[in-house]
Each structure stands twice: as C-alpha cells, then as structure tokens.
Amino acid sequence: REPDTIMQTLMAKYQAARMCMQVAHDAVQLHGAHGIGPQSPVARWFRDAKLMELIEGSQQVLSTVIGRHALSKSAGTHFAR
C-alpha cells in the first residue's frame, strides 16, 4: 500500500534526523569548546545534522504528519493531509 510506504519513509527520515542531531549534540557536549571551533570535525557534524533536520522537513511538520497518520489509523479514518 503506497500511503503506508510513504508514511514509513517519513518516519524513518524523522528518526534518522533526530538521532543524527542527538549524536552530534552529544559530541559537541563531550568536546566542549574544542567541539565548536571552525576547524573541528564535530562542529561540521553538528551543522550537517541540523541541515539534515531542515532538508528532510522540519521536525515539527513531520511529527504532526506522523501523529495525524497514527490518529487516523487508530480511528479507522484517513485525513486528506
């Protein structure tokens, strides 16, 4: 079923972007001031993770779409958007 496949893809993108951001955030925390320097690979990972969150669709929008889908599944109805 195509709508379910699309929703599973959105959920995978949402989770992957969240995990990348969490790991990058933790790395910056571990490295402290060295982690945010302009030449730091950790700073680059953090910027890339943030970009992934934005490009894949904002986390707020994706969580709303995923939540609506879950509600429609539990109620047995389908939302148009």
Salt bridges, closest charged atoms under 4 A:
ASP4 OD2 - ARG1 NH1 3.50
ASP4 OD1 - HIS69 NE2 3.95
ASP4 OD1 - LYS73 NZ 3.26
ASP26 OD1 - HIS25 ND1 3.65
ASP48 OD1 - ARG44 NE 3.12
GLU53 OE1 - LYS50 NZ 2.93
GLU56 OE1 - LYS13 NZ 3.50
